[in-house]
Structures are given as structure tokens and as C-alpha cells.
């Protein structure tokens, strides 16, 4: 596959820097590796191909050095003498199971990539190739670095269905399934595994959390051998396979009359079926569960709670080393819009905090970053840090359900970073969300990040080519929550498009601006929604206002917003700890961008910015639409500096975005002008 959009950031473009090229040719003529095995094999193959493509030489490969300069790969104990002598005991001891060290050992004439496991070597190789590809080192004479991932689980959730459709998928059909069969095209799956592994992803659940009829049978002989084939592909890249399961499986495929988690027959059934899964996939990761959520079955049917449900599965998985990932996206989806006392934002916290301490050690709660649902702007879920004795992980949505569906440009890494950096005040120090989910704050064994994938069978994987940056960025951020969004964007741009400075700078600045642009022409000040019901694309201010989903803005002729204060509202603001509760609960203190999430205010309310709410709505809608147009012009200015085909596909999307941003602008402005009767101070055109 030579297609530049398909190879993405693994295109291994020929190096432009003469100096680095020369240094590379000197050091990379031979690869010395003393171990074999699947993952090492993947690492070596990747290294050879990367070197050949970037440097134009095919390295020789051997088990021992011939005395010439070389790259030496291996685990510290794996018998590669060059590796063993390059890293001292302290360095070796500092490298955890998936970490690696890279060091130029001039005396021994090698660049050594050492790790304690094969997976570590694979990540080390990808790091080395990234160094070359981004040109972030001028030569290879003095490399010295070591890394360990910040999170144990770095997971991708596919929302793919076996009929080939993808729930909230915006880049074609599934690469895994077609017509109720699991694909034979493992080449494409392998290329996906490579892309993921190159960013550090180490786990994947391969089917939608809404588990339908056929997918329920993934645990049975009907599909298990094919699932195992997929597990084989991912295993070679250090990625563990998980399945989303249907809580009612004992009834639907087991022939039992109940799925009650405390029923001995049901428990035995899960033990037996889990054993069967491990017989087919010995390193199977575990189960991902959406239960009692949006009409999915769960323990509530039997008057049991989440802990009962999760623990039953945890017990079945425990002997095999597997984990249960239990989603906290649980709320009443049959609300009456007239009922002002029920608040969907409260739901996860209300359901789960009382059960702290009851979940087994191999259960992890997977919590969406926002308490509502992946809106462009929400506060961080107050559930993070609120369960000291429970493993927690965060869930992001790479697929752009509410952020422009890969027709609009929206680089999400800055949003994710904000969530990870959010201070929960659960402890006196080191209790930001990233410390909660990586397990360090409370000394939890399991934790990490999961995100819903944005890929499909489109040639460029993600529909919008620039949306590849979100997939890349997710993996990089999950590996290292400290890298900046901008550094990630730059890496991605260089690897994908090469090092031409104007090109790189333009793409990075477009990416970095895109979230704020999207936010400024869509729903204002954190209130969210205002999208078309069902598919969720495009503006419809009242689309969800009188629905059962619990997602309201309460705009009338006087004002707008949801009162979530303790004093007069739903009390949601009181779920936060420390000063967060106070800041969010105070109409004076609440940050502008979240004001309408927490407060109902008159249109004339004055923001910290000095503007009124209504004037802010007008200003930011006009501004957002203009900036969307600017994105398009910026990109058009790049014509000729990159492949025409790639340029064209992005140009088309940006054109649609600019037009659509105007539609958002006019719908929003007109709606609020009609509701409020207050004119735009600047007298701009409102319909
Ligand atoms: O945001 C909602 C989506 C559903 C999704 C659900 C969930 C998989 O609209 O399509 O279902 O979230 O996260 O479970």
C-alpha cells in the first residue's frame, strides 16, 4: 500500500535532513537481534522497513555483531550481549514491563534498544523510528532516553457491529466485519494494529458496547475461532483483545431462564463460558460491559446492583488474569422533560459512589470524561476520585459524534488534556484526574484510558484525513499524559506530511485552533446538545428540548441554562470536592465556558469577559463562522506543498465545514434573537 492517506503517520518518508540521513546510514546498516518471537518479529520487521524507507538502505540482520555500527535490540536478559552491556543495572531496574531505554553506545558501536519485555522493544523501535521521522534529533551519536507508559491500560473501543455498520462511525464500514461474518482481510486489521501499536495502544475491544443478537454469540463456537484469529493479529503488536458482552447472555445463548448475577447457575455459566474463551485466546483481556444503560440488560432487572453484576464476571475472569471493564454511563433515558428534579449529569455519581469498596480488584469502572455525553464542552465527571477503593479509568470519544462527525475539523487532544489535568481535590496533592486513572493517587492496581475509535474502511481510515491526528494523539497521550497537545500535533504533522516548515506550522495551528472554533459556532457556554436528534449532526436548538433523554437547555424569553446548584437547582455542583464545588456552584465564580452548564441566567448576565450572555452568543457565533472560513483559506494556501489528492480531500471537508458553520451561526443567532428580543450591538445580520 503506497497510498499516503492509508499509510498515515507510518509512511516513513525519506529523510530530508542530510545530516540525519548520513548519521542514520552510518548507524543503521545492521540490526542485531538475538531473540525471536512474534512481537520481536514485528519490531524487527517495522525497524527494517522504516530504515529502508527513510534512509534508503536495507539493513543486514544477524544474531551477533560483525564489529560494524549497528542497532542492537533485545530484552535485558535476552542474550543480546550489546544490549546487556549498554544499560547499567539502575537503568534496567527503572524500566517497567512495557517501557524501554534507547542509548547510543559509541564504545560498543551500537544504538541499543533495551526493554524488559518484547512489547517494550516494540515501543522502543517505534520511538526510534519516530525520532528519525520527525527529525527531532540532528544525529544519532548521543541518544540517551528511557520511557515507561503513564497508564497501564491504553485501550481502544470499537463500536463496530457484525453487519458491518459502526455505531457513531464516520469513516465507512467496519474493517472487522461484513454481512454477519468476521473479516478474512486480516491485512487491513494488521495495518490497524501497527498504527495503534506505534502510538502505544495495548488493548482493544472489537465489538460495540451495545451487543446485539449475533455479537452475543462471539463467546460461542459460532464465532470464537474467528475472534481468536483477530486476537492473533493484535497479539503480534502487543495488543490484548477484549469483548463487549451482553449481560443477558445466559438467557440469550445459554438457554437459562435468568441472568441474575447471584443465581448459582448463572455464575457457573459465566465461569464455563469464560474458560472456553481462554481456551481459544489464552491472553484474552476480559469483558467490557454496558449494563442497565440505554435499554441494555443489566443487574437491575433482578434487583441487584452494579457491583453484583461486575463481581460475578470478575470471578469468572480472575483465574485467567482477566479484568471486567464496567461502564458508568448509566442514567434514566426515559425522563419526562417536565420533571426538573432529575438530572442526568448526576446519575453516574449517584449510582456508583455508594458502591465504593464493593467491586473486586479486577473490576475497573470506565467513566466518560463528561458527566453528560461527549459534548464539546462539559465539566469533568465528579466521579473521578470519588471512589477511593475502586479502579477507575476514563473514556474519551475519538469518533466525533458531537464534534463535527469528521466533516468538521476538531482536534480533540486539548480537550482530553484538560480533563486529565483537572484537579479533583480528592487528596491534598497529586489527585488530578490523570493520577486517579493511572492508579497512583489511591494505589490502585488497574487503570488507564479507553477511547472510542474513529476509523472505518475509508481509504484514509478516518474520513477526514486530519482526523487521523486524533487517533494518533489519543495513543500518544494515553502513553504519556504529559506531552503537550501541540507537540503531539507537530509530531503527527511531520510524520504524515514531512518537514516543510510552512506546511507543518499551518497544520499545527489549524489543529490547535479547531476545537475552539467548533465550540464557538455550536451550543454556547457549556450548555451542550442543540443538535439534530438521532444522528446528532448539525444544529437544532430545540431538538432535544422536549425529549426523554435528559438533555435540556431551558431557554425562554428571559434566559437560558441549567440550574445545577445545591441552593436552587439539581445539586449536581455539590458532587465536586473542595473548591470545585464552590466555584461551580457560584454564579460569580463559575468559569464562563461552563456557565450555562451550571446556572440558569438572564441573557443580560455579564460574563467575566465583560460581555453579556446574549452578546457573547452573537459574537462567538459570528467569530466562529469566520474562523471556520479562515481554516479553509489556510488550507487552500497549502496547495502545491503536499500531494494534490490529499490536499483536495481535506479542502472539500473544510469547504463543507465553513458552509455548515454559517448554518450553525444563523440558526443559533436567530433562535436567541427571537427568544430574547435583544438586538446585536454591532447590528450584524440576524435573520
Ligand atoms: O453518546 C451515546 C451515543 C450512543 C452510545 C452511547 C454509549 C454506544 O449516542 O450511540 O452507544 O453514548 O456510550 O453507550
Boltz pocket constraint, residues with backbone or C-beta under 6 A from the ligand:
constraints:
  - pocket:
      binder: B
      contacts: [[A, 159], [A, 167], [A, 168], [A, 209], [A, 210], [A, 290], [A, 294], [A, 329], [A, 373], [A, 374], [A, 401], [A, 534]]
      max_distance: 6.0
